[in-house]
Amino acid sequence: MKNIRIIMFFLILFNLNSAYSLDSLAWFNLGVAQYKQKKFDDSKKSFSQAIILKTKLTDAALFYSALAEFNLVQYPAAEALIKKINKSSIFFTKGQELQLAIRTNSDSMLLKSKQAYSEFDYESCLEFIQESYFADHPTGLNISSICQNKLVLERQEYSQAVPSVTQSLPALRSDDSAVSMDMFYYYADLGTGFSNNIFLTNAAPTERAVYQVSGGAEYILRKSYDLGLGINYDYSNVVSLANASNAYINIYSPITFYYDSSDLALLMYLSTAQNNSVATYRKTGASAAYKYGLADFQFELALDVSTKSAVTATYNYVNGSYFYSKFATSYFIDKNKLTGYVSASQNNSGDQPVTGGTLPYANKDTELGALASFWLTKSSRVIFSYSVAKINYLNKHSVNNIFRADEEYRIKLKFENKLNNYLKLYLEAVLTDHKSNYGNNEVINKNYKENLLIFGLFLGN
């Protein structure tokens, strides 16, 4: 009897070696033990080793690994594992049952995602959808894209300069089930306020009411990358002042490539400047921005190259090439942001003719700045920024035979309040202190201060 037991033991051992392999069985048993101890991350690693060995335990390891992902609320990963289970395996039926549970939970996640969006909680919206079955489904991709771009809007300062690729935002559709991977974005910005020094000189400051209007639209084709075509219009004017209206029309095409922890945005643009509805100069250029995320940090490198060409002889001095570069580091605390940056630019234009002489215009500019953006509530935030710029002019047009050199110190404080997903109000104050070695003995005294206050309404998706 004892000999029979020994023979049976070796027969079982032989079958395990040939059918499952001791290594595969060991990894599988370890994974099961870790799973029972709720060490789901560890169990995933053990099951993956059993899967790699490709034995008869593979389907079982796939199913239990999917279970571990399910418990970690990693539904897309669980779905991917279930799809690999052999249809002839007894674990295939179990996998289908698990898939049903995933989709039931995902329906709940989808509802939570929409609720979070309605409360302006875009991070939770994104989190819920990415944990659901719909993460790789067109519905989920659509909602994820909307939430991601809403976060981009929250995490950036709006610039009146060249349109940024990161400003390309998709529309929120009233019916999320009507999914399209193509997006349409629009906005309108209306602002009015007051400046105590509209001419930006040391002469007797001229106080004037000002107003500005801007708007734009962009169509985005969404593939594995984003390709867009957009147009925007910026207009500003001064009340009770002749020849003071300025407008800029920008046509641009951005393309953005997304990677695991970074994205690369490229932009081509064409701009036309107008004064009193008459074209003054055109600008063509290209820019690139690379962003890399690491934990709660984001690093950004941006470059821009452009040329200007005058339309009327009065503006011939703008003809030339322009270069701009910027490096920024941001730290995010939830939706709040702290940013530090350094930028450098060079303007290889001519110099500006003015009454009584010529004002240096071509220059090299270096700027240091910091920005803090804090959400006070889910619908309101405050943005504070401070910058210091040093500007050295390239050509000498001076009564005192000196090169012009300026410094500018600027403080901005902006308060925003969202009324809903499409409408927000803002109040912005800008304090500028500009110092220059061009004083009273030069063509124009460029030592001045300006206080600007703007109240505005922003409408957009």
C-alpha positions in Angstrom: 0.0 0.0 0.0 2.9 2.3 0.9 4.5 1.7 -2.5 1.3 2.5 -4.3 1.1 5.9 -2.6 4.7 6.7 -3.5 4.0 5.7 -7.2 0.8 7.9 -7.2 2.7 10.9 -5.7 5.3 10.7 -8.5 2.6 10.3 -11.2 0.9 13.5 -9.9 4.2 15.3 -9.7 5.0 14.2 -13.3 1.6 15.5 -14.5 2.1 18.8 -12.8 5.5 19.2 -14.4 4.3 18.3 -17.9 0.9 20.1 -17.9 1.3 23.1 -15.6 5.0 23.4 -14.7 6.0 23.9 -11.2 7.0 27.5 -11.8 3.6 28.4 -13.2 1.8 26.6 -10.4 4.0 28.4 -7.8 3.3 31.8 -9.3 -0.5 31.1 -9.5 -0.7 29.8 -5.9 1.2 32.9 -4.7 -1.2 35.2 -6.6 -4.2 33.5 -5.1 -2.8 33.8 -1.6 -2.0 37.5 -2.2 -5.5 38.1 -3.6 -7.2 36.5 -0.5 -5.1 38.9 1.6 -6.4 41.8 -0.6 -2.9 42.5 -1.8 -4.3 43.1 -5.3 -1.2 44.9 -6.8 1.0 42.1 -5.7 -1.3 39.4 -6.9 -1.4 41.0 -10.4 2.4 40.7 -10.6 2.3 37.1 -9.6 -0.5 36.2 -12.0 1.3 38.0 -14.8 4.3 35.6 -14.3 2.0 32.6 -14.5 0.5 34.1 -17.8 3.9 34.6 -19.3 4.7 30.9 -18.9 1.8 30.0 -21.2 0.6 26.8 -19.6 -2.8 25.4 -18.9 -3.1 27.7 -16.0 -3.0 30.8 -18.3 -6.8 31.2 -18.5 -7.2 30.9 -14.8 -4.4 33.4 -14.2 -6.0 35.8 -16.7 -9.3 35.6 -14.9 -7.9 36.1 -11.4 -5.7 38.9 -12.6 -8.9 40.5 -14.1 -10.5 40.1 -10.7 -7.6 41.9 -9.0 -8.0 44.8 -11.5 -11.7 44.8 -10.8 -11.1 45.2 -7.1 -8.7 48.1 -7.9 -11.4 49.7 -10.0 -9.2 49.4 -13.1 -12.0 48.4 -15.4 -10.4 48.9 -18.8 -7.4 46.8 -17.7 -9.8 44.1 -16.4 -11.7 44.2 -19.7 -8.4 43.7 -21.7 -7.5 40.6 -19.6 -11.0 39.1 -20.0 -10.8 39.4 -23.8 -7.6 37.2 -23.8 -9.3 34.2 -22.1 -9.8 31.2 -24.4 -13.5 30.7 -25.3 -13.2 27.0 -24.7 -12.0 27.5 -21.1 -14.3 27.2 -18.1 -13.0 30.6 -17.1 -14.5 32.2 -20.2 -18.0 32.1 -18.7 -16.7 33.5 -15.4 -15.0 36.2 -17.4 -18.3 37.2 -19.1 -20.0 37.4 -15.7 -17.2 39.7 -14.4 -17.6 41.8 -17.6 -21.3 42.2 -16.8 -20.4 43.4 -13.3 -17.9 45.9 -14.8 -20.5 47.4 -17.1 -23.0 47.7 -14.3 -20.5 49.5 -12.1 -19.4 51.6 -15.1 -23.0 52.8 -15.7 -22.8 54.1 -12.1 -19.4 55.7 -12.8 -20.8 57.4 -15.9 -23.6 59.0 -13.9 -21.1 60.1 -11.3 -18.9 61.6 -14.0 -21.8 63.7 -15.4 -22.8 64.8 -11.9 -19.2 65.9 -11.2 -19.1 67.9 -14.5 -22.3 69.7 -13.6 -20.6 70.8 -10.3 -17.5 72.0 -12.1 -15.4 69.2 -10.5 -13.6 68.3 -13.7 -10.9 66.2 -11.9 -13.5 63.9 -10.4 -15.4 63.8 -13.7 -12.2 62.6 -15.4 -11.4 60.1 -12.6 -14.8 58.5 -12.7 -14.8 58.1 -16.5 -11.3 56.7 -16.6 -12.2 54.1 -14.0 -15.2 52.9 -16.0 -15.7 50.5 -18.9 -16.3 53.5 -21.1 -12.7 54.8 -20.7 -11.7 53.5 -24.2 -15.2 53.7 -25.6 -16.1 56.8 -27.8 -18.6 58.0 -25.1 -15.8 57.9 -22.5 -13.2 59.4 -24.8 -15.5 62.3 -25.6 -16.2 63.0 -21.9 -12.6 62.5 -21.0 -11.5 65.0 -23.7 -14.1 67.6 -22.4 -12.9 67.3 -18.8 -9.2 67.3 -19.7 -9.6 70.4 -21.7 -11.7 72.1 -19.1 -8.8 71.5 -16.7 -6.5 73.0 -19.2 -8.6 76.1 -19.3 -8.5 76.3 -15.5 -4.8 75.7 -15.4 -3.7 78.4 -17.8 -3.7 82.2 -18.1 -5.6 83.4 -21.1 -3.3 85.2 -23.5 -4.3 87.9 -25.9 -1.2 87.2 -28.0 -0.7 84.4 -30.6 -3.4 81.7 -30.0 -1.9 78.8 -28.0 -2.5 75.2 -28.9 -3.6 74.6 -25.3 -6.5 76.9 -25.9 -8.1 74.5 -28.3 -11.0 73.3 -26.3 -13.8 70.9 -27.4 -17.5 71.6 -27.0 -19.7 70.1 -24.4 -22.6 68.4 -26.2 -26.0 68.6 -24.6 -26.5 64.9 -25.3 -23.3 62.9 -24.4 -24.7 59.8 -26.1 -24.5 61.6 -29.5 -20.8 61.0 -29.7 -18.5 62.5 -32.2 -14.7 62.5 -32.1 -14.7 65.8 -33.9 -15.1 68.9 -31.7 -16.1 72.5 -32.1 -15.0 75.2 -29.7 -16.1 78.8 -29.5 -15.8 81.8 -27.2 -16.6 85.5 -26.8 -15.0 87.8 -24.3 -16.4 91.3 -23.6 -14.5 93.7 -21.3 -14.7 97.3 -20.2 -12.7 99.3 -17.8 -10.4 102.2 -17.1 -6.8 103.2 -17.7 -5.1 106.2 -15.9 -2.3 106.5 -18.6 -3.6 105.5 -22.0 -0.5 106.9 -23.9 2.0 105.0 -21.7 4.4 108.0 -21.3 5.6 110.3 -18.5 3.7 113.2 -20.0 0.5 114.3 -18.2 -1.3 111.0 -17.8 -4.5 110.7 -19.9 -7.3 108.9 -18.1 -9.8 107.1 -20.4 -12.4 104.4 -20.3 -11.5 101.5 -22.5 -13.3 98.5 -23.9 -12.3 95.3 -25.6 -14.1 92.5 -27.5 -12.6 89.2 -28.6 -14.1 86.0 -30.0 -13.1 82.9 -31.9 -14.0 79.5 -33.0 -12.0 76.3 -33.7 -12.8 73.0 -35.3 -10.8 70.0 -34.0 -10.4 66.6 -35.7 -9.6 64.1 -33.0 -7.6 61.0 -34.0 -4.6 59.6 -32.0 -3.7 63.3 -32.2 -5.6 66.6 -32.4 -5.7 68.6 -35.6 -7.5 71.9 -35.6 -8.3 75.0 -37.7 -9.3 78.2 -35.9 -9.9 81.9 -36.2 -10.1 84.6 -33.5 -10.6 88.3 -33.5 -9.4 90.8 -30.9 -10.6 94.4 -30.8 -9.9 97.3 -28.4 -10.7 101.0 -28.3 -10.5 104.0 -26.1 -13.6 106.2 -25.4 -13.4 109.8 -26.7 -10.0 109.3 -28.4 -9.5 109.5 -32.2 -7.6 106.8 -34.1 -7.4 104.6 -31.0 -9.1 101.4 -32.2 -6.9 98.4 -32.8 -7.9 94.9 -34.1 -6.1 91.6 -34.7 -7.4 88.8 -36.9 -5.6 85.4 -36.4 -6.0 82.3 -38.4 -4.2 79.3 -37.0 -3.9 75.5 -37.3 -2.7 73.5 -34.3 -1.7 69.8 -34.1 -1.1 68.1 -30.8 0.5 64.7 -30.2 -0.2 63.0 -26.8 2.3 60.6 -25.1 2.2 58.8 -21.7 3.5 61.7 -19.6 3.8 64.5 -22.1 2.4 66.2 -25.2 3.8 68.1 -28.1 1.9 71.0 -29.7 2.8 72.6 -33.0 1.1 75.7 -34.4 1.1 77.6 -37.7 -0.6 81.0 -37.8 -1.3 84.1 -39.9 -2.3 87.4 -38.3 -3.4 90.8 -39.6 -3.3 94.0 -37.5 -5.6 96.9 -38.1 -5.8 100.5 -36.9 -9.2 102.2 -37.4 -10.2 99.3 -39.7 -7.2 99.8 -42.0 -4.7 97.0 -42.3 -1.3 98.0 -40.9 0.9 94.8 -41.0 0.7 91.1 -41.3 2.5 88.5 -39.1 3.2 84.8 -40.0 4.8 82.4 -37.7 5.1 79.0 -36.1 5.3 77.8 -32.5 6.0 74.6 -30.6 5.3 73.7 -27.0 6.4 70.6 -25.2 4.9 69.7 -21.8 6.1 67.0 -19.5 4.3 65.9 -16.3 6.0 64.3 -13.4 3.9 63.6 -10.3 2.4 67.0 -9.3 4.9 69.0 -11.5 4.6 70.1 -15.1 7.6 71.4 -17.2 7.0 73.3 -20.3 9.3 74.6 -23.1 7.9 76.9 -25.7 9.4 78.4 -28.9 8.0 80.8 -31.4 9.4 82.2 -34.6 7.6 84.8 -36.7 8.0 87.6 -39.3 6.1 90.9 -39.7 5.6 92.8 -42.9 4.0 96.2 -43.2 0.9 96.8 -45.3 1.2 100.6 -45.2 4.5 102.6 -45.3 3.7 104.1 -41.9 4.4 100.7 -40.3 7.6 99.8 -42.2 9.5 99.8 -39.0 7.8 96.6 -37.9 9.4 94.7 -40.8 11.7 91.9 -39.5 12.0 88.7 -37.7 10.8 87.9 -34.1 12.0 85.1 -31.8 10.5 84.0 -28.5 11.4 81.2 -26.0 10.0 80.3 -22.6 10.6 77.7 -19.9 8.1 77.2 -17.1 7.7 74.9 -14.2 4.3 74.4 -12.5 3.3 72.7 -9.3 -0.3 71.6 -8.9 -2.1 71.2 -5.6 -5.4 69.7 -6.7 -6.7 72.3 -9.2 -4.5 75.1 -7.7 -1.3 76.0 -9.5 2.0 77.7 -8.7 4.1 78.6 -11.7 7.6 80.1 -12.3 8.9 81.0 -15.7 11.7 82.7 -17.6 11.4 83.9 -21.1 13.6 85.6 -23.7 12.8 87.3 -27.0 14.4 89.2 -29.7 12.8 91.7 -32.1 14.9 92.3 -35.2 12.7 95.0 -36.7 13.5 98.6 -37.6 12.9 101.6 -35.2 9.8 103.7 -34.9 9.6 107.2 -36.3 7.9 109.6 -33.9 7.3 113.3 -33.8 10.7 115.0 -33.4 12.9 111.9 -34.0 13.1 108.1 -33.8 12.2 105.8 -30.9 14.2 102.6 -30.6 11.9 99.6 -31.2 14.2 96.6 -32.1 15.2 94.9 -28.8 16.2 91.9 -26.7 13.9 91.1 -23.8 14.4 88.9 -20.8 11.5 88.3 -18.3 11.1 86.5 -15.0 7.7 85.8 -13.6 5.6 83.9 -11.1 1.9 83.0 -11.1 -0.4 81.6 -8.5 -3.9 80.3 -9.2 -6.2 79.3 -6.3 -9.8 78.1 -6.3 -11.8 79.7 -3.6 -14.9 77.6 -4.3 -15.8 75.1 -7.1 -16.9 78.0 -9.2 -14.6 80.9 -8.3 -10.8 81.4 -8.3 -8.2 84.2 -7.9 -5.1 84.5 -10.1 -2.1 86.5 -9.0 1.0 87.1 -11.1 4.2 89.2 -10.9 6.8 89.8 -13.6 10.0 91.6 -14.1 11.3 92.4 -17.6 14.6 93.8 -18.8 14.6 95.3 -22.3 17.8 96.3 -24.1 17.3 98.0 -27.4 19.6 97.2 -30.3 20.0 100.5 -32.1 21.0 103.9 -30.9 18.6 106.8 -31.6 19.3 109.1 -28.7 19.8 112.8 -28.0 22.4 111.8 -25.3 24.1 109.1 -27.5 23.0 106.2 -25.4 21.4 102.8 -26.0 17.9 102.7 -24.6 17.4 100.3 -21.7 14.1 99.7 -19.9 12.8 97.7 -17.0 9.2 96.8 -16.4 7.5 95.6 -13.2 4.0 94.3 -13.5 1.4 92.9 -11.0 -1.9 91.3 -12.1 -4.7 90.3 -9.9 -7.8 88.6 -11.5 -10.9 87.2 -9.9 -13.2 84.8 -11.9 -16.6 83.4 -11.1 -18.3 80.7 -13.1 -22.1 81.2 -13.5 -22.4 77.9 -15.3 -20.4 75.7 -17.7 -20.5 78.3 -20.4 -20.5 81.7 -18.7 -18.2 83.4 -16.3 -17.5 86.9 -14.9 -14.1 88.4 -14.2 -12.5 91.4 -12.7 -8.8 92.1 -13.4 -6.4 94.8 -12.2 -3.0 95.4 -13.8 -0.4 97.7 -12.2 2.6 98.5 -14.4 5.8 100.4 -13.4 8.0 101.1 -16.4 11.5 102.5 -15.9 13.8 103.7 -18.7 17.0 105.7 -19.3 14.9 107.6 -21.9 13.9 110.6 -19.8 12.8 114.2 -20.3 15.8 114.9 -22.5 15.0 112.2 -25.1 12.4 112.1 -27.8 9.8 110.5 -25.5 10.1 110.0 -21.7 9.4 106.3 -21.2 9.3 106.4 -17.4 5.6 105.9 -16.6 3.1 104.0 -14.5 -0.3 102.7 -15.5 -3.2 101.3 -13.5 -5.7 99.3 -15.5 -9.0 97.9 -14.3 -11.2 95.6 -16.5 -14.5 94.0 -15.8 -15.6 91.3 -18.2 -17.9 88.6 -19.3 -16.6 85.4 -20.9 -18.9 83.1 -22.9 -17.5 79.8 -24.2 -17.5 76.0 -24.1 
